Amino acid sequence: MAMLGLRGKSLLALLFACALALIPAALLAWQGINAVREYFGMAYARNHTELNEQKLLAPVVRELALAQRMAGSSLTLAWMRNPSDTAARARFFEEARGYQHDFSDHSYFVVDGTPSYYYNDSKQPAVDTPRYTLRTDQGKDAWFFSTMQDPSPYDLQVDVNHDMGVTKVWFNVQVRDGDRKLGMIGTGLDLSTFLKGFLEGVETGVTPVIFDREGNIQVHPDRSRIALKSMSSDEANRRTALSLVQNAREREALQQAIQEANAQPGRTVSLFATSAGSRSAITLVYLPSLRWYVMTMVDLNVARVVNFQWLTPALVSLLALLALLLLGFGYAVERLVLGPLRRLQHTAQAMSAGRYDVQLPVEGKDEIGELSRAFNVMAEKVRSHTAELENRVRERTKALEEANRQMAATHKTIDDSIDYASLIQRAILPNRQLVHSLGPHHFVLWKPRDVVGGDFYVFRPDGDNCLLGVVDCAGHGVAGALMTMLARAAIDHAISETGPADPSAILARTDAAMRAMLQDAELPRALATNMDAGLVYVDRRAGQLYFAGAKMTLYASDGQEIEEFKGGRRALGEKRVGNYANIALPLAGRTFYLITDGLLDQSGGEHGFGFGNRRLVELLQSVAGLGLDAQARAIAQALDEYQGAQPQRDDITVLSFKFD
């Protein structure tokens, strides 16, 4: 033993321990194999069932969510409230093309309140005219009228055609305006490909099954087990899920498991039963949306019933054996390995504490002895290197402190410059002129993302009349603020040439001025120089407002409804020159809003989605009856609550005004 190396000593101790363990382990192994087979058989059946459940539900949940979003669209509600409105119908079918592309089946159907049935798919050109009108006296139309009577907002209907090998799920979603049912929207999902893969690639002895609420088998690897609609009732009864187990007691247990799964949808229920002469592990789960049960049967082959009386003594014997093995192996390792290594550890701890003068006693000629000698050599080298490193650390620390001082001074200079730029930017905003001219008849919500931003607003009085506007330059922060300087200069130049009374001419002249400023500049392609703008000229004597926009919308509220007046489709400074036109609107009884897209794009809410135009319109409707100061507070509060902990994504500006 003294001449053996460390490796030989460890192997000898391990071989001795294995010899002690193999003899009783061989006696105990045959007792545990049956229990292991049943345990893992049931676990495999459960995992296989849950996996098939998720694979089956995933496409169904996606299609249902798309159909519900389409049914709740503002364009859908606008048309369904008045089916004879051709313009609303045209807008609906324009939006429906996007949903048709997103649906897996690339098809959808619509039933309005008349009730007329519309259907479009990818196999024929889309139309916005009804295919036919549904009737209560037609049996083929009963699905619609029964679903509309259902208090549930949607219904899923499964259509199984075993002769053609096609299984399809229809999503019928009610279009509701509050408690009023306006119509129905839906689509279909072909599950045939999934069900084919459901049966393929399954391991031997594993039988996946799908059956309906009446117990009729819908999917089975053996086609002779499937219950077809054309069969007689006696023949169909022989092709139910209960027919897969052999005796009455197990059929009763399976029936109870089916009832338990039905009472707790989504939860797997497990049992053991005899099928085809072999004991099988069975798990099943109920899918209420499809009204199907998914079941997996795992044949345990020659697995025998476990005598659990042997389990406790077997575990006790195994634990006792392991304890003896660990004690014997631990004693050997302690004497042969751990003792010398512990002395090496103590010496290393002393070195880590800064005591480099320690020496490790060298005993034996094995690997431990060689390691001790090498450790002593290393300790000597560490002593010499440590002294040298300490000198270098002191020098580097001094240099790093000086660099930190210079960095702090530079950072303060940059912060001071940005703060000064913010003062300059705020100084050019016409707050004082707006308060003097409009007073309580306006409010401004200006929230740059950084200290400075790319949004600004303009005001130019013209006698009793005035010009107002909001401009959103590309970018934010310092880059956006610099763009506002160019944009402000271009707009002032345009107003001086065209006068304040023609917003569309001002936009066109500003576009030309910006192009002239930047045409000779060598700018990177990734640097955006375009800007959105909306200008309004108020003619108080005529009681008219003239609006022109470049990718910006003017919102108008009469206290109840919100109207949107969209500007030109192109921003100022884009590659192609845009066309801008004035829109004349009456002033009386209306509140107007110019809003940059920073508010629309702000993420927040439960899922982190953008604020969006629909939510903005609903917000403006909810505050339309308040005074402008109260509206400003309500809009700012709603934005803060929606944003939550999300960071601000872009500069936000809201300019609102009202003239009696």
C-alpha positions in Angstrom: 0.0 0.0 0.0 2.8 2.4 0.8 4.3 2.0 -2.7 1.0 2.6 -4.5 0.3 6.0 -6.0 -2.7 8.1 -5.2 -4.6 6.8 -8.2 -3.9 3.2 -7.2 -5.0 3.8 -3.7 -8.3 5.4 -4.8 -9.1 2.6 -7.3 -8.4 -0.1 -4.7 -10.7 1.5 -2.2 -13.4 1.9 -4.9 -13.1 -1.7 -6.0 -13.5 -2.9 -2.5 -16.7 -0.7 -2.0 -18.2 -1.9 -5.3 -17.6 -5.5 -4.3 -19.6 -4.9 -1.1 -22.4 -3.2 -3.0 -22.9 -5.5 -6.0 -23.8 -8.7 -4.1 -26.9 -7.3 -2.2 -27.7 -4.9 -5.1 -28.2 -7.9 -7.4 -30.6 -9.5 -4.8 -32.7 -6.3 -4.5 -32.8 -5.2 -8.2 -35.4 -7.7 -9.3 -37.8 -6.5 -6.6 -37.6 -2.8 -7.7 -37.8 -3.3 -11.5 -41.6 -3.7 -11.5 -42.2 -0.6 -9.4 -39.8 1.4 -11.6 -41.6 0.2 -14.8 -45.0 1.2 -13.6 -43.8 4.5 -12.2 -42.1 5.6 -15.4 -44.9 4.1 -17.5 -47.4 6.3 -15.8 -45.1 9.3 -16.0 -44.5 8.8 -19.7 -48.3 8.5 -20.3 -48.9 11.7 -18.4 -46.2 13.7 -20.2 -47.4 12.3 -23.6 -51.0 13.4 -22.8 -50.0 16.8 -21.6 -47.8 17.4 -24.7 -50.6 16.3 -27.1 -53.0 18.7 -25.2 -50.7 21.7 -25.6 -50.0 20.8 -29.3 -53.7 20.6 -29.9 -54.7 23.7 -28.0 -51.9 26.1 -29.2 -53.4 26.6 -32.8 -56.9 26.7 -31.4 -56.1 29.5 -28.8 -54.3 31.5 -31.5 -57.2 31.4 -34.0 -59.8 32.2 -31.3 -57.8 35.2 -30.2 -57.5 36.6 -33.8 -61.3 36.0 -34.3 -62.1 37.8 -31.1 -59.8 40.8 -31.9 -61.5 41.0 -35.4 -64.9 40.9 -33.8 -64.0 43.7 -31.3 -62.4 46.0 -34.0 -63.7 49.6 -34.2 -64.3 49.2 -37.9 -66.3 46.0 -37.3 -68.5 47.7 -34.8 -68.9 50.8 -37.0 -70.3 48.7 -39.9 -72.4 46.2 -37.7 -74.2 49.1 -36.1 -75.4 50.2 -39.5 -75.1 47.4 -42.1 -76.4 49.6 -44.9 -73.5 52.0 -44.5 -71.4 51.1 -47.6 -68.4 53.3 -46.6 -68.2 51.5 -43.2 -68.5 48.2 -44.9 -65.7 49.0 -47.3 -63.4 50.0 -44.5 -64.3 46.8 -42.6 -63.4 44.6 -45.6 -60.2 46.5 -46.2 -59.1 45.7 -42.6 -60.4 42.1 -42.9 -57.8 41.3 -45.6 -55.1 41.6 -42.9 -57.0 39.2 -40.6 -57.5 36.8 -43.5 -53.7 36.7 -44.1 -53.1 36.0 -40.4 -55.7 33.2 -40.0 -54.1 29.8 -40.5 -56.8 28.8 -43.0 -56.6 32.2 -44.8 -60.4 32.4 -44.6 -63.1 34.1 -42.6 -66.9 34.5 -42.5 -69.1 37.4 -41.4 -72.8 37.5 -40.6 -74.4 41.0 -40.2 -77.7 41.8 -38.5 -79.8 41.4 -41.7 -78.6 38.5 -41.4 -76.4 38.2 -44.6 -73.6 35.7 -44.8 -70.2 36.8 -46.2 -67.3 34.4 -46.8 -63.8 35.0 -48.3 -60.8 32.6 -48.6 -57.6 32.3 -50.5 -59.1 30.1 -53.3 -61.1 32.9 -54.9 -61.0 36.7 -55.2 -62.2 38.5 -52.1 -65.7 40.1 -52.3 -67.7 42.4 -50.1 -71.1 41.2 -51.1 -73.1 38.5 -49.2 -73.0 34.9 -50.4 -76.6 34.4 -49.2 -79.1 35.4 -46.4 -79.6 33.0 -43.4 -83.1 31.8 -42.6 -84.5 30.4 -39.4 -86.5 27.8 -41.4 -83.3 26.3 -43.0 -81.7 23.5 -41.0 -78.3 24.3 -42.4 -78.5 27.8 -40.8 -79.5 26.6 -37.4 -75.8 26.9 -36.2 -76.0 30.7 -36.5 -79.3 31.2 -34.6 -78.4 28.8 -31.8 -75.0 30.4 -31.3 -76.6 33.9 -31.2 -78.9 32.7 -28.4 -76.0 31.4 -26.4 -75.0 33.8 -23.6 -71.3 32.8 -24.2 -69.5 35.3 -26.5 -68.1 32.6 -28.7 -68.7 28.9 -29.6 -66.4 26.3 -31.1 -67.9 23.6 -33.3 -65.9 20.5 -34.4 -66.8 19.0 -37.7 -65.3 15.4 -38.2 -65.5 13.8 -41.7 -64.0 10.3 -41.3 -64.7 9.4 -44.9 -62.7 12.3 -46.3 -60.1 12.2 -43.4 -60.8 15.9 -42.5 -61.4 17.3 -39.0 -62.1 21.0 -38.8 -62.9 23.4 -35.9 -65.2 26.4 -36.6 -64.8 29.5 -34.4 -68.1 31.4 -34.1 -67.5 34.8 -32.3 -70.4 37.1 -31.5 -70.0 40.8 -32.4 -71.3 42.7 -29.4 -71.9 46.4 -28.7 -72.3 46.3 -24.9 -75.2 43.8 -24.3 -76.4 44.1 -27.9 -75.5 41.3 -30.3 -74.8 42.8 -33.7 -73.7 39.7 -35.7 -71.0 37.1 -35.9 -67.4 36.7 -37.2 -65.3 33.5 -37.4 -63.0 31.3 -39.2 -62.1 27.6 -39.5 -59.0 25.6 -38.6 -58.1 22.3 -40.2 -56.7 19.9 -37.6 -56.2 17.0 -40.1 -52.4 17.5 -40.4 -52.0 17.7 -36.6 -54.1 14.5 -36.1 -52.1 12.7 -38.7 -48.9 13.6 -36.9 -50.7 12.7 -33.6 -50.6 9.0 -34.7 -47.3 8.9 -36.4 -43.9 8.4 -34.8 -45.4 7.0 -31.6 -43.3 4.4 -29.8 -44.3 0.8 -29.7 -46.7 0.1 -26.9 -48.0 3.7 -26.7 -51.6 4.2 -28.0 -52.8 7.8 -28.4 -56.6 8.1 -28.4 -59.1 11.0 -28.9 -62.8 10.5 -28.0 -65.8 12.9 -27.7 -68.1 13.7 -24.7 -70.3 10.7 -25.6 -67.2 8.4 -25.5 -67.1 7.8 -29.2 -63.6 7.3 -30.4 -62.6 9.9 -33.0 -58.9 9.2 -33.4 -57.1 5.8 -32.9 -54.1 4.1 -34.6 -56.5 1.2 -35.4 -59.1 2.6 -37.8 -61.5 -0.3 -36.9 -61.8 1.3 -33.5 -63.1 4.6 -34.8 -66.8 5.3 -34.4 -68.3 6.6 -37.7 -71.5 8.6 -37.9 -72.9 6.1 -40.5 -72.8 3.2 -38.0 -75.7 1.8 -36.1 -76.0 2.7 -32.4 -75.1 -0.9 -31.4 -72.0 -0.9 -33.5 -71.0 2.6 -32.4 -71.3 1.5 -28.7 -68.7 -1.1 -29.3 -66.3 1.6 -30.5 -66.2 3.8 -27.4 -63.4 4.6 -25.0 -64.9 2.2 -22.4 -64.5 -0.7 -24.9 -60.7 -0.3 -24.7 -60.5 -1.9 -21.2 -61.5 -5.5 -20.5 -63.6 -5.9 -17.4 -66.5 -4.1 -15.8 -64.7 -2.9 -12.8 -62.0 -1.2 -14.9 -64.6 0.3 -17.2 -66.3 1.7 -14.2 -63.0 3.2 -13.0 -62.4 4.6 -16.5 -65.9 6.1 -16.5 -65.2 7.8 -13.1 -61.9 9.1 -14.5 -63.7 10.6 -17.5 -66.2 12.3 -15.1 -63.3 13.7 -13.0 -61.5 15.0 -16.1 -64.7 16.7 -17.3 -65.2 18.4 -13.9 -61.6 19.7 -13.9 -60.7 20.7 -17.5 -57.0 20.8 -18.2 -56.0 18.5 -15.4 -54.7 15.0 -16.2 -56.3 12.0 -14.6 -54.4 8.7 -14.3 -55.3 5.0 -13.6 -54.1 1.5 -14.3 -56.3 -0.9 -16.4 -56.0 -4.1 -18.4 -56.1 -3.6 -22.2 -55.5 -6.2 -24.9 -54.5 -8.7 -22.2 -51.7 -6.5 -20.7 -51.7 -4.1 -17.8 -51.5 -0.5 -19.1 -50.9 3.0 -17.6 -53.7 5.3 -18.7 -53.9 9.1 -18.5 -56.6 11.4 -20.0 -57.4 15.1 -20.0 -60.6 17.0 -21.2 -60.4 19.9 -23.6 -63.6 21.9 -23.1 -63.0 24.2 -26.1 -63.1 21.2 -28.5 -65.3 18.9 -26.3 -62.7 16.2 -26.7 -60.8 13.9 -24.4 -57.1 13.2 -25.2 -56.0 9.9 -23.7 -52.7 7.9 -23.8 -52.4 4.2 -23.0 -48.9 2.8 -22.2 -48.7 -1.1 -22.3 -46.4 -2.2 -19.4 -45.8 -5.5 -21.2 -44.6 -8.1 -18.6 -44.8 -5.7 -15.7 -46.0 -7.4 -12.6 -48.1 -6.0 -9.7 -45.7 -4.6 -7.1 -45.9 -6.1 -3.6 -45.5 -2.9 -1.6 -44.7 -5.0 1.5 -41.2 -5.5 0.0 -40.7 -1.8 -0.7 -39.9 -0.7 2.9 -37.4 -3.5 3.8 -35.8 -3.1 0.4 -35.3 0.7 0.9 -34.0 0.1 4.5 -31.6 -2.6 3.3 -30.4 -0.3 0.5 -29.9 2.6 2.8 -28.0 0.4 5.3 -25.8 -0.9 2.5 -25.1 2.6 1.3 -24.2 3.7 4.8 -21.8 0.8 5.2 -20.3 1.5 1.8 -19.9 5.2 2.6 -18.3 4.5 6.0 -15.8 2.1 4.5 -14.9 4.3 1.5 -14.7 7.3 3.7 -12.3 5.7 6.1 -10.1 4.6 3.3 -10.1 8.0 1.6 -9.5 9.7 5.0 -6.4 7.7 5.7 -5.0 7.6 2.1 -6.0 10.9 0.6 -7.9 13.4 2.8 -5.3 13.5 5.6 -2.4 14.7 3.4 -4.7 17.0 1.5 -6.0 18.6 4.7 -2.5 19.5 5.6 -2.0 21.0 2.2 -5.3 22.9 2.7 -4.2 24.4 6.0 -0.9 25.6 4.4 -2.8 27.2 1.5 -5.2 29.0 3.9 -2.2 30.4 5.7 -0.8 31.7 2.4 -4.2 33.2 1.5 -4.0 35.1 4.8 -0.7 36.6 3.8 1.7 34.2 5.5 4.1 33.3 2.7 6.8 31.9 5.0 5.0 28.6 5.7 6.5 25.3 4.6 4.6 22.1 3.9 6.1 18.9 5.4 7.1 16.4 2.6 6.1 12.8 3.3 6.2 9.8 1.0 7.1 9.5 -2.6 3.6 9.3 -4.1 1.6 12.0 -5.8 0.8 13.7 -2.5 4.5 14.0 -1.7 5.3 15.4 -5.2 2.4 17.9 -4.8 3.8 19.0 -1.4 7.3 19.7 -2.9 5.8 21.6 -5.8 3.6 23.6 -3.4 6.7 24.7 -1.4 8.3 25.9 -4.6 5.2 27.8 -5.6 5.0 29.5 -2.1 8.5 30.9 -2.6 7.7 32.3 -6.0 4.4 33.8 -4.7 6.4 35.6 -2.0 8.6 37.3 -4.6 5.8 38.1 -7.0 3.5 39.5 -4.4 6.0 42.2 -3.4 6.4 43.2 -7.1 2.6 43.2 -7.7 1.9 45.4 -4.6 4.2 48.1 -6.0 2.5 47.9 -9.4 -1.0 48.1 -7.8 -0.1 51.3 -6.0 1.0 52.9 -9.2 -2.0 51.8 -11.2 -4.4 53.0 -8.4 -2.9 56.4 -8.5 -3.3 56.6 -12.2 -6.9 55.3 -12.1 -7.9 57.9 -9.5 -6.6 60.7 -11.7 -8.6 59.3 -14.7 -11.8 59.2 -12.6 -11.3 62.8 -11.6 -11.0 63.8 -15.3 -14.0 61.7 -16.3 -16.2 63.3 -13.6 -15.2 66.8 -14.8 -16.0 65.9 -18.4 -19.3 64.4 -17.4 -20.3 67.5 -15.5 -19.4 69.7 -18.5 -21.6 67.6 -20.8 -24.5 67.7 -18.3 -24.2 71.5 -17.9 -24.2 71.9 -21.7 -27.4 69.7 -22.1 -29.1 71.6 -19.3 -28.3 74.9 -21.0 -29.6 73.5 -24.3 -32.8 72.6 -22.5 -33.2 76.2 -21.3 -32.7 77.4 -24.8 -35.2 75.0 -26.3 -37.8 75.8 -23.7 -37.2 79.5 -24.3 -38.2 79.3 -28.0 -41.5 77.5 -27.2 -44.3 80.0 -27.4 -45.8 79.4 -24.0 -46.1 83.0 -23.0 -47.8 84.0 -26.4 -50.2 81.1 -26.1 -51.2 82.0 -22.5 -51.6 85.7 -23.5 -53.7 85.0 -26.7 -55.7 81.9 -25.8 -55.6 81.8 -22.0 -57.8 79.0 -20.6 -58.9 78.0 -24.1 -55.8 75.8 -24.6 -53.4 73.4 -22.9 -50.0 72.0 -23.9 -48.6 68.6 -22.7 -44.9 68.6 -23.7 -42.8 65.7 -22.4 -39.4 65.2 -24.1 -38.0 61.7 -23.6 -34.6 63.2 -22.5 -33.6 66.5 -21.1 -34.0 67.9 -24.7 -36.2 66.5 -27.4 -37.3 66.5 -31.0 -40.9 67.8 -30.5 -41.9 71.5 -30.5 -45.0 73.6 -31.1 -45.5 76.9 -32.8 -47.9 79.9 -32.5 -48.1 83.0 -34.7 -50.8 85.6 -34.0 -52.4 87.3 -37.1 -54.6 90.0 -35.8 -57.7 88.4 -34.2 -56.6 85.2 -36.0 -53.7 82.9 -35.3 -51.6 80.0 -36.6 -51.0 77.0 -34.3 -49.0 73.8 -34.9 -47.0 70.8 -33.6 -43.9 69.5 -35.2 -42.3 66.0 -34.4 -38.7 65.9 -35.7 -37.0 62.5 -36.3 -34.9 61.4 -33.3 -34.9 62.6 -29.8 -32.3 63.8 -27.2 -29.6 66.1 -28.5 -30.0 65.0 -32.1 -33.7 65.7 -32.1 -33.2 69.0 -30.4 -30.7 70.1 -33.1 -33.3 69.1 -35.7 -35.9 71.3 -34.0 -33.6 74.3 -34.5 -33.4 73.7 -38.3 -37.2 72.9 -38.4 -38.1 76.1 -36.5 -35.9 78.2 -38.8 -37.5 76.6 -41.9 -41.1 77.1 -40.6 -40.4 80.8 -39.7 -38.9 81.3 -43.2 -42.0 79.6 -44.8 -44.4 81.8 -42.8 -42.6 85.0 -43.7 -42.9 84.0 -47.4 -46.5 82.6 -47.6 -48.1 84.3 -44.6 -49.8 82.5 -41.7 -53.2 81.9 -43.3 -52.3 79.0 -45.6 -51.1 75.9 -43.6 -50.7 73.7 -46.6 -48.5 76.3 -48.4 -46.4 76.7 -45.2 -45.8 72.9 -45.0 -44.8 72.8 -48.7 -42.5 75.7 -48.3 -41.0 74.2 -45.1 -40.4 71.0 -46.9 -38.5 72.8 -49.7 -36.5 74.8 -47.2 -35.4 71.7 -45.3 -34.4 70.0 -48.5 -32.3 73.1 -49.4 -30.6 73.1 -46.0 -29.6 69.4 -46.1 -29.1 68.6 -49.8 -25.3 69.3 -49.7 -24.8 67.7 -46.3 -23.1 64.3 -46.3 -25.3 62.6 -43.8 -25.2 58.8 -42.9 -28.1 56.8 -44.4 -29.2 55.7 -41.0 -29.7 59.4 -39.9 -33.3 60.4 -40.4 -34.0 64.1 -41.2 -37.8 63.9 -41.8 -40.4 65.4 -39.5 -44.2 65.1 -38.9 -46.2 68.3 -38.7 -49.7 69.6 -38.2 -50.6 73.3 -38.7 -54.0 75.0 -38.0 -55.0 78.5 -39.0 -57.9 79.9 -36.9 -60.2 82.4 -38.7 -62.3 83.7 -35.8 -64.3 86.2 -37.9 -65.4 83.4 -40.4 -65.7 80.8 -37.6 -63.5 78.5 -39.6 -60.4 76.4 -39.0 -58.0 75.4 -41.8 -55.9 72.3 -41.1 -53.0 70.8 -43.1 -50.8 67.9 -41.9 -47.8 65.9 -42.8 -48.3 62.4 -41.3 -50.2 64.0 -38.4 -53.9 63.8 -37.5 -56.2 66.5 -36.1 -58.7 65.1 -33.6 -61.9 67.1 -33.1 -64.5 66.5 -30.3 -68.0 67.9 -30.0 -68.3 66.5 -26.4 -69.6 63.1 -27.5 -67.9 61.8 -30.7 -64.3 62.1 -31.8 -63.6 62.9 -35.5 -60.2 62.3 -37.1 -58.9 64.4 -39.9 -55.7 62.9 -41.4 -53.0 65.0 -43.0 -50.8 64.2 -46.0 -49.4 60.7 -46.2 -45.7 61.8 -46.4 -43.6 63.6 -43.8 -41.6 66.7 -44.5 -38.1 65.9 -45.8 -38.9 62.4 -47.1 -37.3 61.1 -50.3 -40.5 61.8 -52.3 -42.2 65.2 -52.1 -45.6 65.1 -50.4 -48.9 66.8 -51.3 -50.5 68.9 -48.6 -54.0 70.3 -48.7 -56.1 72.5 -46.3 -59.2 71.0 -44.6 -61.8 73.6 -43.6 -63.7 72.9 -40.4 -66.2 74.9 -38.3 -64.9 76.2 -35.0 -68.0 76.5 -32.9 -68.7 73.8 -30.2 -65.5 71.8 -30.9 -62.3 71.0 -29.0 -59.3 70.2 -31.2 -56.2 68.1 -30.5 -52.8 67.9 -32.3 -50.8 64.9 -30.9 -47.4 63.5 -31.9 -46.9 59.7 -32.4 -44.8 59.5 -29.2 -48.0 59.1 -27.2 -49.5 56.4 -29.7 -46.2 54.4 -29.6 -45.7 54.5 -25.8 -45.6 50.9 -24.5 -47.3 49.9 -21.3 -50.3 48.0 -19.9 -50.3 44.4 -18.9 -48.7 43.1 -22.1 -46.4 46.0 -23.0 -48.3 47.0 -26.1 -48.3 50.5 -27.6 -51.0 53.0 -26.4 -52.6 52.9 -29.9 -55.1 55.1 -31.7 -58.2 53.2 -30.5 -57.2 53.7 -26.8 -56.4 57.4 -27.6 -59.9 58.0 -29.1 -61.6 56.3 -26.1 -59.5 58.5 -23.8 -60.5 61.7 -25.6 -64.1 60.7 -25.5 -64.0 60.1 -21.8 -62.5 63.6 -21.0 -64.4 65.6 -23.7 -66.9 67.0 -21.2 -64.2 68.4 -18.9 -62.6 71.8 -19.0 -59.3 72.0 -20.8 -57.2 72.2 -17.6 -59.0 69.1 -16.3 -58.5 67.4 -19.7 -54.8 68.0 -19.5 -54.5 66.5 -16.0 -56.7 63.5 -17.0 -54.7 62.8 -20.2 -51.3 63.0 -18.3 -52.6 60.8 -15.5 -54.0 58.2 -18.0 -50.7 58.1 -19.9 -48.7 57.7 -16.6 -51.0 54.9 -15.4 -50.7 53.0 -18.8 -46.9 53.5 -19.0 -46.4 52.1 -15.5 -42.8 51.0 -15.1 -42.1 51.1 -18.8 -39.5 53.7 -20.0 -40.7 56.6 -22.2 -40.0 55.6 -25.8 -40.2 58.9 -27.6 -41.0 62.6 -27.1 -44.7 63.3 -26.4 -46.6 66.5 -27.3 -50.3 67.2 -27.0 -51.7 70.7 -28.1 -55.4 71.3 -27.5 -57.5 74.4 -28.1 -61.1 75.5 -28.2 -62.8 78.7 -29.5 -66.3 79.7 -28.5 
